[in-house]
Amino acid sequence: MGGLTYIDFLAKFGIGGAHPGGIGLTKSILDDEKITNECTILDAGCGTGQTAAYLYDQYKAEITCLELNPIMVEKAKSRFQTLQLPIQLIQGSVEEIPFQSNTFDLVLCESVLAFVNKPKALKEYYRVLKPGGRLIANEMTINAKLNKQEEQEIIQFYNIDSLLLETDWMRLLEETGFKNIEMKAHHLNLMEGNTAQEFNFSQGFEPELFSILNQHGNMLLKYHDILSHRIFTCSK
Ligand SMILES: C[S@@+](CC[C@H](N)C(=O)[O-])C[C@H]1O[C@@H](n2cnc3c(N)ncnc32)[C@H](O)[C@@H]1O
């Protein structure tokens, strides 16, 4: 793969709603939350900013985006400028969030924890949330334990450090200090529910990225009954 990662593929293809269920699922999850124009919201690992743009459009809330990948940052910035949305966008890591403690009413994390140091990022989410603030996380989850070889195949492809079961996520959230931890009912496998994907291609991207797209498809097919996701909500 010439050093290119799955995240490089998402960034250079400019995939909006790059999380299981896509923007459709995001809308239905947000519908269940009490969001007003007074809410301060962090879209942690915002990608190209599709969810953040929706959040502003729908709720006129105070939205902040944090994203590490420079190509994602550029694409999100250009989306917000084109649509003239007053969304603050900061380049930085969810493992070291450049905001003071007790800043946000809601942290939204759509398919980001899977790619980072999970305990570290969760501690940061907890820190920047106001007391009573909510975390919503939609994250890759395996339905059952895999053997070492299968586990390594997935870990290497996504360039991640671990694969978690639902119970592992619940435990991690609890250990971080979160309360009212709930797992939302929707759980699709990773091949369902994301039919209206959005693309914003970078010019002159590497042809190897098609091979990552292909491998991704094969991975989803091969592990369709194992590789899934869960939506967790909890509060500080
Ligand atoms: C699967 S994509 C999801 C993007 C977006 N949340 C969405 O649903 O479209 C994962 C995102 O996390 C970002 N990311 C990875 N590591 C990060 C980190 N340490 N801090 C902030 N963002 C990170 C990637 O650059 C990528 O945009």
The ligand as a Tripos MOL2 file, in Angstrom:
@<TRIPOS>MOLECULE
LIG
   27    29     1     0     0
SMALL
NO_CHARGES

@<TRIPOS>ATOM
      1 C1        -13.4630    7.3110    9.6650 C.3       1 LIG1
      2 S1        -13.0610    8.9890    9.6000 S.3       1 LIG1
      3 C2        -14.5440    9.7570   10.2030 C.3       1 LIG1
      4 C3        -14.6250   11.2230    9.8610 C.3       1 LIG1
      5 C4        -15.9170   11.9200   10.2860 C.3       1 LIG1
      6 N1        -16.1340   11.8190   11.7160 N.3       1 LIG1
      7 C5        -17.0570   11.3390    9.5200 C.2       1 LIG1
      8 O1        -17.8700   10.6240   10.1190 O.co2     1 LIG1
      9 O2        -17.1410   11.5840    8.3170 O.co2     1 LIG1
     10 C6        -11.9350    9.1760   10.9480 C.3       1 LIG1
     11 C7        -11.4660   10.6040   11.1060 C.3       1 LIG1
     12 O3        -10.6970   10.7330   12.3080 O.3       1 LIG1
     13 C8         -9.5970   11.5810   12.0200 C.3       1 LIG1
     14 N2         -8.5560   11.3280   13.0190 N.ar      1 LIG1
     15 C9         -7.7480   10.2480   13.1380 C.ar      1 LIG1
     16 N3         -6.9240   10.3910   14.1900 N.ar      1 LIG1
     17 C10        -7.2370   11.5870   14.7560 C.ar      1 LIG1
     18 C11        -6.7450   12.2900   15.8810 C.ar      1 LIG1
     19 N4         -5.7700   11.8020   16.6550 N.pl3     1 LIG1
     20 N5         -7.2960   13.4790   16.1740 N.ar      1 LIG1
     21 C12        -8.2870   14.0060   15.4110 C.ar      1 LIG1
     22 N6         -8.8050   13.3880   14.3290 N.ar      1 LIG1
     23 C13        -8.2730   12.1860   14.0060 C.ar      1 LIG1
     24 C14        -9.2010   11.1750   10.6260 C.3       1 LIG1
     25 O4         -8.3480   12.0970   10.0200 O.3       1 LIG1
     26 C15       -10.5720   11.0640    9.9800 C.3       1 LIG1
     27 O5        -11.0170   12.2990    9.5000 O.3       1 LIG1
@<TRIPOS>BOND
     1     1     2 1
     2     2     3 1
     3     2    10 1
     4     3     4 1
     5     4     5 1
     6     5     6 1
     7     5     7 1
     8     7     8 2
     9     7     9 1
    10    10    11 1
    11    11    12 1
    12    11    26 1
    13    12    13 1
    14    13    14 1
    15    13    24 1
    16    14    15 ar
    17    14    23 ar
    18    15    16 ar
    19    16    17 ar
    20    17    18 ar
    21    17    23 ar
    22    18    19 1
    23    18    20 ar
    24    20    21 ar
    25    21    22 ar
    26    22    23 ar
    27    24    25 1
    28    24    26 1
    29    26    27 1
@<TRIPOS>SUBSTRUCTURE
     1 LIG1         1 GROUP 0 **** ****
